Amino acid sequence: MLELTFIIFTCLLIMGLNIIATRTILGTHLITIKRKRNLLILIWLVPVFGFILSIIIFNGDMKKKKENSDKELITALNSFTEKMNTANKEIKQKRKNEGN
């Protein structure tokens, strides 16, 4: 009886983890539909390890997306800073010319 209970508990646990992984994969807008499909196939065809592998792959994708977005943000901020410095210099020059 204990073995049957353990088997049922394990099956329910795996199903729950697979459902969580499925909701996580489907809920993101940062990966392509093809990538989502491949991760879902992995989750449900390899139930025990599919959850773990898909979350590892998903986290790797998210880290890459974060690094890329951080680089884009830094580039945009640097560009903005340069433009602000140029505008500030122009304003100072105009004020200086008006003072003379």
Backbone as CSV, one residue per row, in Angstrom:
resi,resn,N_x,N_y,N_z,CA_x,CA_y,CA_z,C_x,C_y,C_z
1,MET,0.828,-1.202,0.000,0.000,0.000,0.000,0.864,1.255,0.000
2,LEU,1.932,1.229,0.791,2.837,2.370,0.863,3.501,2.630,-0.486
3,GLU,3.852,1.554,-1.194,4.487,1.703,-2.505,3.521,2.335,-3.501
4,LEU,2.272,1.929,-3.475,1.276,2.498,-4.372,1.068,3.984,-4.069
5,THR,1.037,4.332,-2.804,0.883,5.727,-2.410,2.077,6.550,-2.899
6,PHE,3.271,5.997,-2.767,4.478,6.680,-3.225,4.449,6.867,-4.742
7,ILE,4.028,5.872,-5.472,3.949,5.962,-6.935,2.927,7.027,-7.342
8,ILE,1.779,7.028,-6.700,0.748,8.027,-7.016,1.248,9.433,-6.685
9,PHE,1.873,9.575,-5.525,2.413,10.879,-5.138,3.454,11.360,-6.144
10,THR,4.341,10.465,-6.559,5.383,10.824,-7.525,4.772,11.242,-8.857
11,CYS,3.780,10.502,-9.313,3.108,10.846,-10.579,2.422,12.213,-10.481
12,LEU,1.747,12.467,-9.376,1.090,13.760,-9.195,2.103,14.903,-9.104
13,LEU,3.208,14.648,-8.436,4.260,15.650,-8.335,4.834,15.977,-9.712
14,ILE,5.117,14.956,-10.505,5.656,15.162,-11.850,4.649,15.898,-12.718
15,MET,3.387,15.520,-12.634,2.347,16.217,-13.408,2.266,17.682,-12.995
16,GLY,2.308,17.942,-11.706,2.259,19.320,-11.216,3.442,20.143,-11.706
17,LEU,4.630,19.554,-11.634,5.819,20.257,-12.124,5.739,20.512,-13.626
18,ASN,5.234,19.530,-14.374,5.092,19.712,-15.818,4.070,20.801,-16.144
19,ILE,3.009,20.863,-15.378,1.997,21.914,-15.596,2.599,23.287,-15.280
20,ILE,3.360,23.382,-14.208,4.021,24.649,-13.868,4.982,25.057,-14.977
21,ALA,5.767,24.116,-15.453,6.715,24.419,-16.528,5.980,24.839,-17.798
22,THR,4.878,24.161,-18.111,4.093,24.506,-19.296,3.546,25.923,-19.183
23,ARG,2.995,26.275,-18.039,2.455,27.633,-17.845,3.560,28.675,-17.929
24,THR,4.733,28.347,-17.398,5.858,29.283,-17.454,6.293,29.518,-18.890
25,ILE,6.427,28.442,-19.659,6.863,28.545,-21.052,5.819,29.293,-21.878
26,LEU,4.552,28.953,-21.717,3.506,29.593,-22.507,3.292,31.052,-22.111
27,GLY,3.618,31.397,-20.885,3.372,32.745,-20.395,4.399,33.778,-20.816
28,THR,5.530,33.342,-21.326,6.562,34.294,-21.708,6.381,34.754,-23.154
29,HIS,6.739,35.996,-23.398,6.672,36.543,-24.752,8.071,36.761,-25.311
30,LEU,9.078,36.295,-24.595,10.454,36.573,-24.976,11.095,35.483,-25.830
31,ILE,10.441,34.338,-25.967,11.006,33.284,-26.810,10.048,32.985,-27.956
32,THR,10.605,32.429,-29.026,9.817,32.197,-30.236,8.840,31.050,-30.040
33,ILE,7.854,31.003,-30.914,6.847,29.935,-30.856,7.506,28.579,-31.092
34,LYS,8.461,28.522,-32.007,9.153,27.260,-32.280,9.909,26.784,-31.035
35,ARG,10.567,27.710,-30.339,11.298,27.364,-29.115,10.324,26.886,-28.036
36,LYS,9.174,27.560,-27.917,8.155,27.131,-26.960,7.694,25.718,-27.264
37,ARG,7.404,25.454,-28.551,6.938,24.125,-28.946,7.960,23.054,-28.580
38,ASN,9.231,23.320,-28.862,10.276,22.343,-28.560,10.393,22.086,-27.058
39,LEU,10.287,23.137,-26.261,10.362,22.959,-24.810,9.155,22.184,-24.278
40,LEU,7.973,22.452,-24.835,6.774,21.722,-24.395,6.856,20.241,-24.762
41,ILE,7.391,19.962,-25.940,7.578,18.556,-26.334,8.539,17.882,-25.359
42,LEU,9.617,18.575,-25.017,10.588,18.022,-24.073,9.941,17.773,-22.713
43,ILE,9.140,18.713,-22.261,8.495,18.575,-20.946,7.606,17.339,-20.897
44,TRP,6.787,17.137,-21.923,5.781,16.084,-21.849,6.244,14.739,-22.381
45,LEU,7.287,14.697,-23.195,7.789,13.404,-23.662,8.780,12.785,-22.684
46,VAL,9.451,13.606,-21.942,10.388,13.119,-20.937,9.935,13.696,-19.592
47,PRO,8.869,13.133,-19.007,8.219,13.769,-17.860,9.120,14.046,-16.655
48,VAL,9.985,13.124,-16.299,10.764,13.319,-15.077,11.836,14.382,-15.278
49,PHE,12.564,14.302,-16.380,13.656,15.233,-16.606,13.253,16.417,-17.481
50,GLY,12.131,16.298,-18.158,11.687,17.367,-19.044,11.485,18.682,-18.320
51,PHE,10.887,18.607,-17.143,10.668,19.815,-16.347,11.987,20.489,-16.010
52,ILE,12.912,19.711,-15.512,14.208,20.253,-15.093,14.965,20.821,-16.291
53,LEU,15.038,20.056,-17.375,15.758,20.514,-18.559,15.129,21.755,-19.167
54,SER,13.813,21.777,-19.247,13.160,22.933,-19.864,13.371,24.195,-19.028
55,ILE,13.335,24.083,-17.718,13.565,25.249,-16.868,15.017,25.718,-16.988
56,ILE,15.969,24.784,-17.078,17.374,25.159,-17.265,17.551,25.889,-18.592
57,ILE,16.971,25.348,-19.654,17.070,25.975,-20.972,16.384,27.334,-20.960
58,PHE,15.210,27.396,-20.370,14.447,28.649,-20.290,15.235,29.711,-19.534
59,ASN,15.829,29.339,-18.402,16.622,30.303,-17.628,17.831,30.784,-18.415
60,GLY,18.462,29.888,-19.173,19.587,30.288,-20.013,19.162,31.293,-21.057
61,ASP,17.998,31.053,-21.677,17.469,31.999,-22.668,17.184,33.347,-22.037
62,MET,16.603,33.340,-20.843,16.256,34.592,-20.186,17.510,35.383,-19.795
63,LYS,18.575,34.676,-19.382,19.822,35.368,-19.047,20.404,36.043,-20.287
64,LYS,20.358,35.340,-21.424,20.863,35.930,-22.673,20.036,37.147,-23.057
65,LYS,18.702,37.040,-22.945,17.831,38.173,-23.268,18.136,39.358,-22.350
66,LYS,18.346,39.082,-21.065,18.632,40.152,-20.109,19.954,40.825,-20.448
67,GLU,20.982,40.035,-20.756,22.282,40.608,-21.103,22.163,41.480,-22.350
68,ASN,21.433,40.995,-23.354,21.260,41.779,-24.574,20.499,43.067,-24.313
69,SER,19.438,42.977,-23.508,18.667,44.187,-23.223,19.490,45.158,-22.377
70,ASP,20.331,44.638,-21.475,21.200,45.510,-20.686,22.191,46.244,-21.591
71,LYS,22.761,45.515,-22.556,23.704,46.144,-23.494,23.006,47.214,-24.324
72,GLU,21.793,46.922,-24.785,21.041,47.904,-25.563,20.718,49.134,-24.722
73,LEU,20.361,48.920,-23.472,20.045,50.028,-22.579,21.273,50.894,-22.334
74,ILE,22.417,50.258,-22.099,23.652,51.007,-21.867,24.014,51.831,-23.099
75,THR,23.878,51.233,-24.276,24.167,51.950,-25.515,23.231,53.150,-25.676
76,ALA,21.956,52.944,-25.420,20.985,54.034,-25.538,21.275,55.139,-24.528
77,LEU,21.616,54.760,-23.303,21.919,55.764,-22.276,23.182,56.552,-22.619
78,ASN,24.193,55.869,-23.158,25.410,56.569,-23.570,25.116,57.564,-24.683
79,SER,24.307,57.141,-25.640,23.925,58.025,-26.735,23.153,59.237,-26.207
80,PHE,22.234,58.992,-25.303,21.446,60.067,-24.707,22.343,61.039,-23.945
81,THR,23.300,60.510,-23.195,24.222,61.344,-22.433,25.049,62.227,-23.363
82,GLU,25.521,61.647,-24.468,26.289,62.437,-25.437,25.440,63.568,-26.017
83,LYS,24.204,63.267,-26.355,23.308,64.293,-26.900,23.037,65.385,-25.876
84,MET,22.848,65.005,-24.627,22.600,65.998,-23.572,23.835,66.871,-23.355
85,ASN,25.020,66.272,-23.386,26.248,67.039,-23.226,26.429,68.024,-24.382
86,THR,26.142,67.561,-25.594,26.236,68.436,-26.764,25.244,69.591,-26.642
87,ALA,24.017,69.303,-26.257,23.006,70.349,-26.095,23.408,71.328,-24.999
88,ASN,23.970,70.810,-23.924,24.418,71.654,-22.819,25.538,72.586,-23.277
89,LYS,26.481,72.067,-24.055,27.570,72.890,-24.577,27.030,73.978,-25.508
90,GLU,26.056,73.608,-26.331,25.466,74.595,-27.248,24.752,75.703,-26.472
91,ILE,24.046,75.340,-25.426,23.346,76.329,-24.604,24.355,77.254,-23.931
92,LYS,25.416,76.681,-23.377,26.445,77.502,-22.737,27.093,78.440,-23.749
93,GLN,27.348,77.937,-24.951,27.948,78.769,-26.002,27.017,79.914,-26.396
94,LYS,25.737,79.630,-26.539,24.765,80.675,-26.889,24.687,81.743,-25.792
95,ARG,24.685,81.304,-24.530,24.637,82.243,-23.415,25.892,83.100,-23.391
96,LYS,27.023,82.481,-23.683,28.290,83.197,-23.697,28.276,84.242,-24.827
97,ASN,27.776,83.847,-26.010,27.711,84.770,-27.144,26.737,85.906,-26.891
98,GLU,25.634,85.599,-26.201,24.649,86.641,-25.884,25.207,87.615,-24.865
99,GLY,26.066,87.156,-24.001,26.670,88.002,-22.963,27.681,88.961,-23.539
100,ASN,28.278,88.629,-24.661,29.304,89.480,-25.276,28.711,90.520,-26.109
